Amino acid sequence: QVQFVESGGGLVQPGGSLRLSCAASGSIFSIIAMGWYRQAPGKQRELVATITKSGSTNYADSVKGRFTISRDNAKNTVSLQMNSLKPEDTAEYYCNVVPRVASISWGQGTQVTVSS
């Protein structure tokens, strides 16, 4: 069973940067695609960035050019570098497999708040 622990969130001013990290337990990490999801208050959870096991990436239009996803298969970690942050990026951020598998739980998430 794979489990995830997210960290690195916080309060940042518009235009600022944050780097989120996700530590995964479980031996299947290196053979699965991973993603960062976010959920803003009152909104559905959405997938914002994906990275395959070989390192190919894909981004939602709303974050393209500002966010960069990366992974270290040896350390079972996946990161999200977020630059030029906007108030609309405010959300709880989670990492998980892509596509989602119902049997793999969500972690506790990490809160990102972009506000002046």
C-alpha positions, 0 to 999 in steps of 0.5 A: 500500500502506497502512502504519501506525506506532503510538506512545504506549504505556507503563506506567500505573497502574490508573485512569490514562490514555494516548493512542495515535497511529497514523500511516498512509502511503498515499493511501487513508486518508481513504476507509477505516474505521480501527480500534484492535485489541489482543492480550493474551498468549495471547489472540486479537487483538480489535477495540476501537474503530472510526471510519468515514471520516465520523467515526462510532465504535463500541466494544467493550463492554469499553472503552465509556465509557473509550476514545475513537477519533478521526482526522485525515484531513488528517494521516493519523492516528488516535488512541485516548484511553484513560481509567480504564485497567484491568489487563485493558487490558494488551496490544499495540495496533495500528491497521489498516483495518476490516474487515481486508484480508489484503494490508495488514500489521500495524504493529509495535504499541505496548505498553500495560501497566496495573499498580501 
